[in-house]
Amino acid sequence: MKRTPKNIFRQGAIPASFVGESIAKHSSKTEIGAHSIFLGQVRADEAEGKKVTAIEYTAYEEMALEKMHEIRESAFAKYPVTCMHIYHSLGKVKTGEICLFVFTSSPHRKAAIEACNEIVERIKAELPIWGKELFEDEGYQWKVNN
Amino acid sequence: MKILVFGQLTDIFGGSFVRMEDIPDTDTLVRKLEEKYPVLKRMKYLIAINKEIVRENTLLADGNEVCLLPPFSGG
């Protein structure tokens, strides 16, 4: 089956209700026996005594979507997963809110867990997305991924 | 030639792109940019041509989409 690139980007935070609805949509896919979900939440880091209140995300969108398509195809080829759904925020996401949602499903747990983990790692390392950590006093610093 | 920049590089160039003239290849691009913006020498970034990252000197043609990408920090 040939899959076309999907838009993973959402403006602002990913609502918890959206995550719940995504899970519910899978109840008719009865070949699934396991779901694995990763949720990235914006953390209130501190730097030089100042607290991060939000992260503002920007991306080189076309390249990110092409790269994400490649990552998705390679995960489908490598793991027996039934489906995978990926969403990443753009724009401002406040601390405590969700900025990344990766959701994989498979007949048995191992494939779902491993695929989910690999996709998260590759998103962080390979997608041209940048986070600007905004401080309470309007200053900022650029986020660094470990 | 218009070069798109992202992330922390937008602070250096004061916006989302920089214009450079007479740039036959990526080595020349880096040399000229670093002459004009010395702070770039201390920054890490990759060059992408038409959404593909290039790691060796590469010829540039009219119509190429050239981008400077600082380290990614999504998620």
Backbone of each chain as ProteinMPNN parsed JSONL, in Angstrom:
{"seq_chain_A": "MKRTPKNIFRQGAIPASFVGESIAKHSSKTEIGAHSIFLGQVRADEAEGKKVTAIEYTAYEEMALEKMHEIRESAFAKYPVTCMHIYHSLGKVKTGEICLFVFTSSPHRKAAIEACNEIVERIKAELPIWGKELFEDEGYQWKVNN", "coords_chain_A": {"N_chain_A": [[0.839, -1.197, 0.0], [0.617, 2.149, -0.942], [1.519, 5.004, 0.726], [0.629, 8.398, 1.218], [2.367, 11.503, 1.985], [1.582, 12.771, 5.188], [0.143, 15.558, 6.922], [1.678, 16.433, 9.805], [1.589, 18.526, 11.475], [0.181, 20.678, 13.951], [-1.486, 23.603, 14.949], [-0.529, 25.179, 17.847], [-1.103, 23.727, 21.179], [-1.592, 20.147, 21.677], [-4.665, 18.903, 22.362], [-5.721, 17.063, 25.298], [-8.113, 15.77, 24.989], [-8.178, 15.21, 22.278], [-6.311, 13.184, 22.099], [-7.629, 11.179, 23.512], [-9.872, 10.821, 21.846], [-8.578, 9.867, 19.589], [-7.714, 7.364, 20.449], [-10.168, 6.123, 20.867], [-11.123, 5.896, 18.265], [-10.003, 3.581, 17.317], [-11.381, 1.364, 18.106], [-12.863, -0.172, 16.381], [-11.02, -1.523, 14.921], [-10.277, -4.51, 15.184], [-8.178, -6.26, 15.003], [-6.102, -5.257, 16.298], [-4.033, -5.489, 19.175], [-2.519, -4.101, 20.881], [-1.588, -0.844, 21.942], [0.727, 1.806, 21.689], [1.723, 4.76, 23.196], [3.26, 7.909, 22.989], [3.687, 10.912, 24.694], [4.756, 14.14, 24.46], [5.493, 16.668, 26.739], [5.53, 20.115, 27.533], [8.09, 21.3, 29.488], [8.758, 23.071, 32.53], [11.514, 24.294, 32.501], [14.445, 25.712, 34.11], [16.612, 28.463, 33.639], [19.408, 30.283, 34.434], [18.049, 31.29, 36.667], [15.637, 31.972, 35.582], [12.343, 31.082, 34.58], [11.007, 28.778, 32.217], [8.128, 29.415, 30.352], [6.726, 28.726, 28.134], [7.004, 27.024, 24.943], [7.899, 28.014, 21.741], [7.289, 26.724, 18.663], [8.866, 26.307, 15.511], [9.228, 25.321, 12.073], [10.881, 23.829, 9.23], [8.762, 23.253, 7.182], [8.036, 21.747, 4.774], [10.267, 20.115, 4.322], [10.339, 18.747, 6.737], [7.954, 17.287, 6.615], [8.429, 15.613, 4.452], [10.604, 14.157, 5.428], [9.424, 12.992, 7.663], [7.634, 11.329, 6.424], [9.363, 9.487, 5.271], [10.453, 8.36, 7.618], [8.169, 7.212, 8.7], [7.507, 5.333, 6.68], [9.736, 3.678, 6.849], [9.449, 2.644, 9.389], [7.071, 1.205, 9.107], [8.003, -0.743, 7.375], [9.809, -2.066, 8.955], [8.613, -2.907, 11.351], [5.835, -4.947, 12.44], [3.361, -3.193, 12.416], [0.036, -1.991, 12.775], [-1.103, 0.54, 12.475], [-0.049, 4.005, 12.51], [0.133, 7.16, 14.113], [1.009, 10.523, 14.053], [1.635, 13.595, 15.594], [2.708, 16.941, 15.777], [3.285, 19.963, 17.489], [3.052, 23.359, 16.28], [3.982, 26.808, 16.661], [2.979, 28.504, 19.709], [3.26, 26.695, 22.738], [2.196, 26.14, 25.932], [3.795, 25.582, 29.178], [3.258, 22.389, 30.591], [1.456, 21.647, 28.708], [0.671, 19.532, 25.846], [2.954, 18.743, 23.254], [3.858, 16.921, 21.443], [2.702, 13.976, 19.945], [2.72, 10.651, 19.592], [1.563, 7.695, 18.245], [1.219, 4.351, 18.096], [0.049, 1.212, 16.837], [-0.47, -2.32, 17.113], [-0.804, -5.9, 16.498], [0.442, -7.297, 18.619], [2.205, -6.374, 21.657], [5.042, -5.773, 21.527], [5.952, -4.827, 18.987], [4.485, -2.435, 18.717], [5.455, -0.9, 20.86], [8.238, -0.757, 20.348], [8.303, 0.425, 17.783], [7.08, 2.87, 18.316], [8.899, 4.041, 20.108], [11.2, 4.211, 18.462], [10.308, 5.971, 16.472], [9.833, 8.333, 17.934], [12.451, 8.956, 18.8], [13.674, 9.379, 16.309], [12.201, 11.528, 15.304], [12.982, 13.568, 17.031], [15.7, 13.739, 16.411], [15.908, 14.051, 13.624], [13.955, 15.647, 12.346], [13.472, 18.85, 10.887], [12.808, 20.95, 13.05], [12.351, 23.572, 15.353], [12.649, 24.694, 18.716], [11.755, 27.432, 20.647], [12.449, 28.555, 23.729], [10.466, 30.253, 25.845], [10.775, 32.741, 28.307], [9.365, 33.863, 31.458], [9.717, 36.605, 31.659], [9.733, 37.61, 29.1], [12.184, 37.215, 27.801], [14.234, 34.784, 25.969], [15.449, 31.463, 25.117], [17.13, 29.239, 22.858], [15.934, 26.016, 22.43], [17.646, 22.952, 23.231], [18.177, 19.757, 22.047], [18.777, 16.642, 23.665]], "CA_chain_A": [[0.0, 0.0, 0.0], [1.397, 3.376, -1.022], [0.967, 6.045, 1.596], [1.044, 9.759, 0.849], [2.794, 12.238, 3.182], [0.506, 13.378, 5.982], [0.559, 16.739, 7.683], [1.742, 16.103, 11.238], [1.624, 19.754, 12.285], [-1.029, 21.255, 14.534], [-1.202, 24.91, 15.532], [-0.716, 25.199, 19.302], [-1.015, 22.48, 21.947], [-2.44, 19.015, 21.3], [-5.549, 18.73, 23.523], [-5.835, 15.708, 25.843], [-9.346, 15.178, 24.432], [-7.827, 14.707, 20.942], [-5.628, 11.903, 22.34], [-8.701, 10.256, 23.887], [-10.675, 10.523, 20.647], [-7.752, 9.032, 18.702], [-7.757, 5.987, 20.974], [-11.533, 5.61, 20.653], [-11.301, 5.589, 16.834], [-9.421, 2.287, 16.993], [-12.157, 0.249, 18.676], [-13.38, -1.03, 15.3], [-9.901, -2.284, 14.333], [-10.173, -5.541, 16.212], [-6.941, -7.049, 14.89], [-5.124, -4.609, 17.192], [-4.018, -5.989, 20.541], [-1.662, -3.239, 21.703], [-1.312, 0.526, 21.527], [1.788, 2.473, 22.443], [1.548, 6.208, 23.032], [4.225, 8.822, 23.609], [3.235, 12.298, 24.74], [5.772, 15.093, 24.908], [4.872, 17.787, 27.461], [6.469, 21.23, 27.708], [8.581, 21.314, 30.87], [9.141, 24.402, 33.032], [12.944, 24.331, 32.812], [14.943, 26.994, 34.608], [17.947, 28.843, 33.174], [19.851, 31.528, 35.084], [17.009, 31.781, 37.569], [14.383, 32.308, 34.89], [11.555, 29.891, 34.3], [10.373, 28.669, 30.9], [6.664, 29.405, 30.474], [6.156, 28.161, 26.899], [7.936, 26.834, 23.832], [7.326, 28.382, 20.442], [7.884, 25.837, 17.659], [8.842, 26.621, 14.082], [9.759, 24.18, 11.32], [11.014, 23.874, 7.776], [7.645, 22.306, 7.125], [8.043, 20.808, 3.639], [11.317, 19.112, 4.535], [9.94, 17.931, 7.893], [6.909, 16.339, 6.205], [9.085, 14.593, 3.614], [11.421, 13.32, 6.32], [8.499, 12.214, 8.495], [7.096, 10.279, 5.554], [10.446, 8.498, 5.179], [10.539, 7.681, 8.919], [6.952, 6.409, 8.808], [7.625, 4.198, 5.768], [10.757, 2.739, 7.327], [8.885, 1.957, 10.564], [6.112, 0.213, 8.595], [8.766, -1.84, 6.774], [10.609, -2.746, 9.976], [7.788, -3.466, 12.43], [4.471, -5.321, 12.039], [2.383, -2.306, 13.053], [-1.233, -1.843, 12.051], [-1.191, 1.947, 12.091], [0.704, 4.956, 13.336], [-0.362, 8.535, 14.014], [2.026, 11.418, 14.611], [1.262, 15.019, 15.595], [3.672, 17.826, 16.442], [2.786, 21.337, 17.542], [3.759, 24.547, 15.799], [3.514, 27.965, 17.426], [3.233, 28.527, 21.145], [2.686, 25.665, 23.601], [2.551, 26.513, 27.306], [4.277, 24.491, 30.034], [2.179, 21.507, 31.022], [0.642, 21.231, 27.568], [1.26, 18.489, 24.999], [3.504, 19.273, 21.994], [4.167, 15.796, 20.543], [1.826, 12.819, 20.173], [3.061, 9.537, 18.698], [0.6, 6.653, 18.597], [1.382, 3.175, 17.224], [-0.797, 0.077, 17.215], [-0.076, -3.58, 16.471], [-1.487, -7.046, 17.116], [1.101, -7.63, 19.887], [2.781, -5.16, 22.253], [6.45, -5.462, 21.273], [6.101, -4.006, 17.78], [3.941, -1.102, 18.969], [6.356, -0.188, 21.779], [9.523, -0.474, 19.685], [8.084, 1.383, 16.695], [6.788, 4.17, 18.935], [10.158, 4.553, 20.633], [12.091, 4.581, 17.361], [9.76, 7.151, 15.799], [10.082, 9.504, 18.796], [13.884, 9.274, 18.726], [14.01, 9.911, 14.982], [11.577, 12.854, 15.189], [13.833, 14.524, 17.758], [17.021, 13.869, 15.789], [15.952, 14.234, 12.167], [13.002, 16.595, 11.755], [13.885, 20.247, 11.034], [11.874, 21.684, 13.91], [13.107, 24.292, 16.382], [11.864, 25.181, 19.857], [12.264, 28.641, 21.308], [11.918, 28.515, 25.093], [10.12, 31.622, 26.25], [10.788, 32.955, 29.752], [8.246, 34.663, 31.976], [9.968, 38.044, 31.496], [9.815, 37.897, 27.668], [13.435, 36.757, 27.186], [14.094, 33.427, 25.46], [16.655, 30.75, 24.695], [16.777, 28.193, 21.906], [15.928, 24.672, 23.02], [18.675, 22.032, 22.749], [17.787, 18.355, 22.277], [19.866, 15.776, 24.116]], "C_chain_A": [[0.876, 1.25, 0.0], [0.728, 4.444, -0.155], [1.48, 7.408, 1.167], [1.449, 10.512, 2.117], [1.606, 12.897, 3.887], [1.048, 14.615, 6.677], [0.52, 16.405, 9.167], [1.546, 17.347, 12.098], [0.244, 20.238, 12.704], [-0.642, 22.604, 15.137], [-1.498, 24.864, 17.033], [-0.667, 23.806, 19.917], [-1.942, 21.408, 21.382], [-3.339, 18.726, 22.507], [-5.609, 17.274, 23.98], [-7.06, 15.012, 25.26], [-9.084, 14.577, 23.046], [-7.154, 13.339, 21.059], [-6.676, 10.84, 22.654], [-9.528, 9.839, 22.68], [-9.902, 9.626, 19.678], [-7.77, 7.577, 19.152], [-9.109, 5.362, 20.627], [-11.756, 5.17, 19.202], [-10.803, 4.2, 16.459], [-10.255, 1.099, 17.469], [-12.708, -0.684, 17.605], [-12.277, -1.868, 14.642], [-9.539, -3.415, 15.29], [-8.972, -6.472, 16.061], [-5.854, -6.473, 15.813], [-5.227, -5.203, 18.595], [-3.216, -5.094, 21.471], [-1.517, -1.854, 21.083], [-0.113, 1.011, 22.326], [1.691, 3.953, 22.136], [2.686, 6.949, 23.712], [3.641, 10.216, 23.549], [4.372, 13.163, 25.248], [5.06, 16.284, 25.547], [5.921, 18.875, 27.689], [6.794, 21.4, 29.196], [9.002, 22.727, 31.271], [10.599, 24.383, 33.474], [13.315, 25.693, 33.381], [16.336, 27.239, 34.056], [18.282, 30.201, 33.754], [18.736, 32.153, 35.916], [15.698, 32.139, 36.907], [13.659, 31.035, 34.47], [10.945, 29.937, 32.893], [8.856, 28.59, 31.097], [5.985, 28.798, 29.239], [7.285, 27.869, 25.931], [7.2, 27.222, 22.556], [8.051, 27.566, 19.368], [7.76, 26.415, 16.252], [9.477, 25.433, 13.363], [10.003, 24.577, 9.872], [10.013, 22.805, 7.335], [7.733, 21.281, 5.99], [9.079, 19.708, 3.851], [10.925, 18.178, 5.68], [8.901, 16.89, 7.474], [7.483, 15.24, 5.308], [9.865, 13.608, 4.468], [10.525, 12.421, 7.175], [7.914, 11.065, 7.697], [8.094, 9.121, 5.437], [10.529, 7.662, 6.47], [9.352, 6.729, 9.084], [7.052, 5.15, 7.925], [8.631, 3.185, 6.295], [10.259, 1.998, 8.569], [7.879, 0.892, 10.135], [6.85, -1.006, 8.019], [9.441, -2.701, 7.841], [9.767, -3.477, 11.026], [6.395, -3.843, 11.919], [3.417, -4.481, 12.761], [1.162, -2.129, 12.152], [-1.399, -0.394, 11.582], [-0.332, 2.806, 12.994], [0.201, 6.365, 13.05], [0.627, 9.445, 14.727], [1.551, 12.862, 14.489], [2.317, 15.804, 16.352], [3.125, 19.252, 16.396], [3.677, 22.3, 16.788], [3.201, 25.724, 16.587], [3.701, 27.733, 18.915], [2.497, 27.423, 21.899], [3.158, 25.956, 25.028], [3.067, 25.312, 28.1], [3.071, 23.69, 30.533], [1.299, 21.04, 29.884], [1.416, 20.246, 26.685], [1.702, 19.068, 23.642], [3.834, 18.168, 20.993], [3.324, 14.589, 20.942], [2.171, 11.763, 19.131], [2.267, 8.319, 19.17], [0.752, 5.493, 17.604], [0.52, 2.027, 17.751], [-0.354, -1.157, 16.448], [-0.841, -4.736, 17.128], [-0.903, -7.396, 18.491], [1.987, -6.465, 20.348], [4.181, -4.771, 21.778], [6.636, -4.517, 20.074], [5.619, -2.584, 18.028], [4.906, -0.276, 19.818], [7.651, 0.206, 21.063], [9.372, 0.548, 18.555], [7.872, 2.78, 17.265], [8.091, 4.821, 19.411], [11.083, 5.025, 19.512], [11.609, 5.858, 16.651], [10.032, 8.418, 16.627], [11.549, 9.931, 18.697], [14.242, 9.916, 17.392], [13.395, 11.296, 14.764], [12.501, 13.899, 15.827], [15.158, 14.772, 17.042], [16.977, 14.354, 14.344], [14.972, 15.246, 11.585], [13.465, 18.036, 11.98], [12.799, 21.085, 11.727], [12.727, 22.348, 14.989], [12.177, 24.816, 17.457], [12.542, 26.39, 20.48], [11.616, 28.675, 22.687], [11.712, 29.934, 25.594], [10.1, 31.714, 27.775], [9.645, 33.874, 30.167], [8.447, 36.166, 31.715], [10.173, 38.446, 30.032], [11.158, 37.576, 27.013], [13.203, 35.343, 26.633], [15.457, 32.782, 25.273], [16.21, 29.655, 23.74], [16.948, 26.832, 22.563], [17.047, 23.826, 22.398], [18.199, 20.61, 23.05], [18.993, 17.537, 22.691], [19.904, 14.488, 23.31]], "O_chain_A": [[1.767, 1.393, 0.837], [-0.46, 4.736, -0.294], [2.645, 7.548, 0.793], [0.948, 10.213, 3.201], [0.743, 13.5, 3.248], [2.236, 14.713, 6.981], [-0.544, 16.129, 9.72], [1.358, 17.242, 13.31], [-0.715, 20.212, 11.932], [0.41, 22.729, 15.763], [-2.617, 24.538, 17.431], [-0.251, 22.84, 19.278], [-2.93, 21.704, 20.711], [-2.84, 18.344, 23.566], [-5.555, 16.358, 23.159], [-7.046, 13.797, 25.059], [-9.685, 13.568, 22.677], [-7.386, 12.45, 20.24], [-6.618, 9.73, 22.126], [-9.846, 8.663, 22.506], [-10.475, 8.747, 19.034], [-7.835, 6.667, 18.327], [-9.184, 4.227, 20.158], [-12.476, 4.207, 18.938], [-11.145, 3.691, 15.391], [-9.871, -0.051, 17.256], [-12.991, -1.851, 17.88], [-12.563, -2.806, 13.898], [-8.617, -3.295, 16.097], [-8.766, -7.365, 16.883], [-4.834, -7.111, 16.071], [-6.317, -5.397, 19.135], [-3.219, -5.283, 22.687], [-1.347, -1.709, 19.873], [0.043, 0.67, 23.499], [1.59, 4.358, 20.977], [3.035, 6.662, 24.857], [3.16, 10.659, 22.506], [4.89, 12.94, 26.342], [4.131, 16.844, 24.963], [7.072, 18.574, 28.003], [5.915, 21.61, 30.032], [9.534, 23.483, 30.458], [10.894, 24.446, 34.668], [12.618, 26.687, 33.176], [17.155, 26.321, 34.008], [17.528, 31.16, 33.587], [18.508, 33.362, 35.88], [14.752, 32.558, 37.574], [14.275, 30.051, 34.061], [10.443, 30.967, 32.441], [8.365, 27.801, 31.903], [4.819, 28.407, 29.291], [8.389, 28.396, 26.072], [6.059, 26.827, 22.32], [9.261, 27.695, 19.184], [6.715, 26.932, 15.856], [10.181, 24.633, 13.979], [9.413, 25.529, 9.36], [10.354, 21.638, 7.143], [7.529, 20.087, 6.213], [8.817, 18.532, 3.599], [11.149, 16.97, 5.608], [8.956, 15.744, 7.92], [7.074, 14.082, 5.393], [9.801, 12.395, 4.267], [10.825, 11.245, 7.385], [7.719, 9.967, 8.217], [7.724, 7.948, 5.495], [10.658, 6.438, 6.428], [9.504, 5.597, 9.544], [6.725, 4.047, 8.364], [8.41, 1.978, 6.202], [10.614, 0.837, 8.774], [7.83, -0.192, 10.716], [6.395, -2.143, 8.151], [9.624, -3.904, 7.659], [10.16, -4.532, 11.526], [5.835, -3.15, 11.07], [2.677, -4.986, 13.605], [1.268, -2.122, 10.926], [-1.786, -0.139, 10.442], [0.059, 2.399, 14.087], [-0.114, 6.716, 11.913], [1.032, 9.177, 15.858], [1.12, 13.297, 13.421], [2.766, 15.396, 17.423], [2.571, 19.686, 15.386], [4.884, 22.096, 16.667], [2.092, 25.657, 17.117], [4.481, 26.876, 19.33], [1.292, 27.23, 21.735], [4.358, 26.012, 25.299], [2.809, 24.164, 27.738], [2.019, 24.244, 30.85], [0.481, 20.137, 30.061], [2.64, 20.141, 26.766], [0.946, 19.775, 22.975], [4.065, 18.451, 19.817], [3.243, 14.228, 22.116], [1.944, 11.957, 17.937], [2.3, 7.961, 20.348], [0.451, 5.638, 16.419], [0.298, 1.897, 18.955], [0.077, -1.072, 15.298], [-1.451, -4.564, 18.184], [-1.638, -7.747, 19.413], [2.457, -5.671, 19.533], [4.483, -3.586, 21.641], [7.382, -3.54, 20.147], [6.266, -1.628, 17.6], [5.146, 0.898, 19.536], [8.102, 1.347, 21.156], [10.215, 1.43, 18.394], [8.421, 3.756, 16.754], [8.347, 5.996, 19.147], [11.675, 6.101, 19.597], [12.413, 6.712, 16.28], [10.415, 9.451, 16.077], [11.851, 11.113, 18.532], [15.012, 10.875, 17.34], [14.001, 12.144, 14.109], [12.765, 14.956, 15.254], [15.679, 15.887, 17.064], [17.917, 15.004, 13.886], [15.139, 15.667, 10.44], [13.809, 18.416, 13.1], [12.015, 21.798, 11.101], [13.696, 21.767, 15.477], [11.084, 25.309, 17.18], [13.732, 26.371, 20.795], [10.398, 28.806, 22.81], [12.659, 30.706, 25.745], [9.493, 30.883, 28.45], [9.045, 34.565, 29.343], [7.476, 36.91, 31.569], [10.729, 39.509, 29.757], [11.271, 37.654, 25.789], [12.125, 34.772, 26.801], [16.486, 33.458, 25.269], [15.069, 29.196, 23.793], [17.978, 26.542, 23.173], [17.358, 23.955, 21.214], [17.855, 20.301, 24.191], [20.088, 17.702, 22.153], [20.758, 13.634, 23.55]]}, "seq_chain_B": "MKILVFGQLTDIFGGSFVRMEDIPDTDTLVRKLEEKYPVLKRMKYLIAINKEIVRENTLLADGNEVCLLPPFSGG", "coords_chain_B": {"N_chain_B": [[20.98, 35.328, -4.648], [18.57, 33.756, -2.65], [18.655, 32.726, 0.644], [17.264, 30.537, 2.895], [16.775, 30.699, 6.403], [16.688, 29.255, 9.702], [15.439, 28.734, 13.11], [17.809, 29.455, 15.68], [19.43, 30.806, 13.938], [17.916, 32.773, 12.766], [18.076, 34.867, 14.492], [20.638, 35.853, 14.074], [20.611, 36.668, 11.398], [18.558, 38.371, 11.457], [16.009, 37.739, 10.575], [14.057, 35.577, 8.36], [15.436, 34.94, 6.101], [18.403, 35.366, 3.987], [20.123, 37.323, 1.593], [22.45, 36.54, -0.931], [25.012, 37.194, -3.318], [26.577, 35.897, -6.333], [27.281, 33.084, -5.809], [28.642, 30.233, -6.38], [28.883, 27.662, -5.292], [28.483, 25.515, -2.341], [30.648, 25.697, -0.538], [31.694, 28.227, -1.11], [29.502, 29.715, -0.365], [29.44, 29.3, 2.45], [31.931, 30.435, 3.13], [31.619, 33.139, 2.32], [29.399, 33.895, 3.818], [30.378, 33.604, 6.411], [32.359, 35.516, 6.397], [30.884, 37.834, 6.299], [29.17, 37.553, 8.46], [30.641, 36.975, 11.141], [30.026, 35.664, 13.539], [28.814, 33.348, 12.852], [30.771, 31.413, 12.56], [31.038, 30.19, 14.976], [28.805, 28.716, 15.205], [26.734, 25.812, 14.91], [25.558, 24.275, 12.029], [23.622, 22.869, 9.335], [23.593, 22.485, 5.762], [20.961, 22.565, 3.494], [19.891, 21.541, 0.311], [17.273, 21.885, -1.831], [15.729, 20.482, 0.073], [17.365, 18.383, 0.789], [19.995, 17.312, 2.805], [23.302, 18.436, 2.437], [26.655, 17.424, 2.647], [29.104, 17.742, 1.548], [31.101, 19.873, -0.599], [28.969, 21.451, -2.875], [27.603, 22.152, -6.044], [25.692, 25.055, -6.823], [22.605, 25.853, -8.3], [20.501, 28.08, -10.236], [17.33, 28.578, -8.859], [17.519, 26.571, -7.024], [16.534, 25.531, -3.78], [17.903, 26.8, -1.066], [18.915, 26.206, 2.226], [19.781, 27.037, 5.605], [20.3, 25.105, 8.385], [20.085, 25.049, 11.773], [20.994, 23.033, 14.749], [18.502, 20.554, 15.312], [15.54, 20.824, 17.308], [13.056, 19.668, 17.987], [10.023, 18.23, 19.445]], "CA_chain_B": [[20.337, 34.075, -4.226], [17.895, 33.868, -1.353], [18.933, 31.556, 1.475], [16.34, 30.502, 4.033], [17.414, 30.324, 7.672], [15.715, 28.832, 10.706], [15.858, 28.621, 14.511], [18.673, 30.498, 16.239], [20.053, 31.583, 12.856], [17.074, 33.938, 12.456], [18.565, 35.952, 15.353], [21.846, 36.397, 13.463], [20.292, 37.334, 10.131], [17.463, 39.312, 11.687], [14.825, 37.351, 9.796], [13.974, 34.193, 7.91], [16.279, 34.678, 4.924], [19.51, 36.276, 3.713], [20.42, 37.325, 0.156], [23.871, 36.556, -1.268], [25.222, 37.174, -4.773], [27.756, 35.18, -6.844], [27.542, 31.914, -4.97], [28.616, 29.066, -7.277], [28.793, 26.378, -4.583], [28.207, 25.65, -0.899], [31.858, 26.16, 0.164], [31.73, 29.687, -1.277], [28.407, 30.235, 0.457], [29.879, 29.306, 3.848], [33.025, 31.401, 3.271], [31.1, 34.506, 2.227], [28.51, 34.168, 4.956], [31.182, 33.749, 7.624], [33.05, 36.816, 6.303], [29.907, 38.879, 6.572], [28.584, 37.302, 9.79], [31.667, 36.151, 11.801], [29.457, 34.873, 14.638], [28.44, 32.044, 12.264], [31.881, 30.46, 12.709], [30.874, 29.486, 16.243], [27.502, 28.051, 15.232], [26.597, 24.548, 14.177], [24.4, 24.245, 11.13], [23.711, 22.046, 8.134], [23.058, 23.126, 4.563], [20.053, 21.707, 2.721], [19.541, 21.995, -1.04], [16.019, 21.214, -2.212], [15.305, 19.641, 1.212], [18.325, 17.309, 1.054], [21.182, 17.819, 3.484], [24.549, 18.153, 1.709], [27.782, 17.479, 3.572], [30.316, 18.072, 0.801], [30.894, 21.028, -1.469], [27.96, 21.127, -3.888], [27.299, 23.263, -6.949], [24.355, 25.623, -6.675], [22.012, 26.307, -9.557], [19.345, 28.957, -10.083], [16.108, 27.841, -8.554], [17.732, 25.682, -5.872], [16.088, 26.05, -2.486], [19.05, 26.619, -0.172], [18.538, 26.512, 3.602], [20.734, 26.78, 6.685], [19.528, 24.475, 9.453], [20.804, 24.816, 13.04], [20.608, 21.741, 15.335], [17.052, 20.413, 15.476], [15.1, 20.715, 18.713], [11.626, 19.386, 18.065], [9.554, 17.336, 20.504]], "C_chain_B": [[19.769, 34.247, -2.816], [18.134, 32.581, -0.569], [18.025, 31.599, 2.699], [17.089, 30.061, 5.288], [16.336, 30.066, 8.724], [16.31, 28.904, 12.115], [16.723, 29.791, 14.945], [19.357, 31.342, 15.158], [19.208, 32.807, 12.487], [17.486, 35.134, 13.323], [19.763, 36.651, 14.703], [21.531, 37.204, 12.208], [19.133, 38.316, 10.267], [16.232, 38.999, 10.854], [14.956, 35.953, 9.248], [14.788, 33.907, 6.649], [17.413, 35.706, 4.82], [19.78, 36.187, 2.206], [21.927, 37.403, -0.058], [23.996, 36.49, -2.79], [26.508, 36.409, -5.111], [28.167, 34.022, -5.943], [27.483, 30.672, -5.86], [28.426, 27.733, -6.548], [28.687, 26.601, -3.072], [29.449, 26.083, -0.095], [31.971, 27.681, 0.089], [30.655, 30.338, -0.414], [28.848, 30.37, 1.917], [30.954, 30.372, 4.06], [32.485, 32.834, 3.281], [30.189, 34.873, 3.396], [29.324, 34.418, 6.22], [32.014, 35.036, 7.607], [32.117, 37.931, 6.755], [29.323, 38.773, 7.988], [29.546, 36.4, 10.578], [31.12, 35.257, 12.918], [29.043, 33.469, 14.161], [29.507, 30.975, 12.476], [31.729, 29.631, 13.981], [29.564, 28.694, 16.306], [27.559, 26.734, 14.467], [25.385, 24.667, 13.262], [24.686, 23.332, 9.935], [23.157, 22.852, 6.968], [22.159, 22.11, 3.856], [19.813, 22.354, 1.363], [18.334, 21.175, -1.477], [15.64, 20.128, -1.206], [16.213, 18.44, 1.468], [19.556, 17.925, 1.71], [22.421, 17.448, 2.673], [25.72, 18.347, 2.666], [29.108, 17.768, 2.878], [30.027, 19.247, -0.103], [29.996, 20.641, -2.652], [27.676, 22.363, -4.73], [25.87, 23.737, -6.733], [23.865, 26.117, -8.024], [20.849, 27.25, -9.244], [18.123, 28.105, -9.776], [16.277, 26.806, -7.452], [17.148, 26.341, -4.627], [17.19, 25.743, -1.478], [18.669, 27.076, 1.231], [19.688, 26.224, 4.548], [19.934, 26.296, 7.886], [20.373, 24.301, 10.709], [20.323, 23.502, 13.665], [19.105, 21.685, 15.645], [16.69, 20.286, 16.957], [13.59, 20.563, 18.824], [11.313, 18.46, 19.233], [9.433, 18.018, 21.835]], "O_chain_B": [[20.409, 34.806, -1.926], [17.853, 31.485, -1.054], [18.019, 32.578, 3.445], [17.929, 29.163, 5.239], [15.225, 30.589, 8.641], [17.511, 29.105, 12.291], [16.437, 30.948, 14.639], [19.808, 32.455, 15.427], [19.739, 33.78, 11.951], [17.273, 36.282, 12.935], [19.892, 37.874, 14.768], [22.098, 38.272, 11.979], [18.775, 39.006, 9.313], [15.493, 39.906, 10.469], [15.867, 35.217, 9.628], [14.829, 32.77, 6.179], [17.391, 36.755, 5.463], [19.679, 35.112, 1.615], [22.604, 38.228, 0.554], [23.207, 35.83, -3.465], [27.409, 36.291, -4.28], [29.269, 34.0, -5.394], [26.407, 30.115, -6.076], [27.877, 26.786, -7.112], [28.79, 27.729, -2.59], [29.313, 26.764, 0.921], [32.296, 28.343, 1.075], [30.88, 31.386, 0.191], [28.657, 31.414, 2.539], [30.909, 31.121, 5.035], [32.847, 33.638, 4.14], [30.204, 35.999, 3.893], [29.016, 35.317, 7.002], [32.337, 35.585, 8.66], [32.507, 38.84, 7.487], [29.023, 39.784, 8.624], [29.31, 35.196, 10.682], [31.694, 34.207, 13.206], [28.938, 32.534, 14.956], [29.2, 29.786, 12.562], [32.227, 28.508, 14.061], [29.249, 28.081, 17.326], [28.324, 26.573, 13.516], [24.316, 25.109, 13.684], [25.837, 23.07, 9.587], [22.363, 23.774, 7.151], [22.54, 20.958, 3.647], [19.564, 23.556, 1.269], [18.367, 19.944, -1.491], [15.28, 19.011, -1.578], [15.875, 17.571, 2.272], [20.092, 18.926, 1.236], [22.581, 16.297, 2.267], [25.763, 19.326, 3.411], [30.119, 18.01, 3.538], [28.87, 19.586, -0.352], [30.234, 19.643, -3.333], [27.527, 23.469, -4.21], [24.961, 22.942, -6.493], [24.614, 26.722, -8.79], [20.287, 27.227, -8.149], [17.921, 27.045, -10.369], [15.294, 26.225, -6.991], [17.254, 27.553, -4.444], [17.392, 24.594, -1.086], [18.165, 28.184, 1.416], [20.471, 25.298, 4.334], [19.016, 26.972, 8.352], [21.293, 23.484, 10.714], [19.357, 22.91, 13.182], [18.525, 22.637, 16.168], [17.44, 19.714, 17.747], [12.934, 21.224, 19.629], [12.212, 17.972, 19.917], [9.049, 17.388, 22.819]]}, "name": "protein", "num_of_chains": 2, "seq": "MKRTPKNIFRQGAIPASFVGESIAKHSSKTEIGAHSIFLGQVRADEAEGKKVTAIEYTAYEEMALEKMHEIRESAFAKYPVTCMHIYHSLGKVKTGEICLFVFTSSPHRKAAIEACNEIVERIKAELPIWGKELFEDEGYQWKVNNMKILVFGQLTDIFGGSFVRMEDIPDTDTLVRKLEEKYPVLKRMKYLIAINKEIVRENTLLADGNEVCLLPPFSGG"}
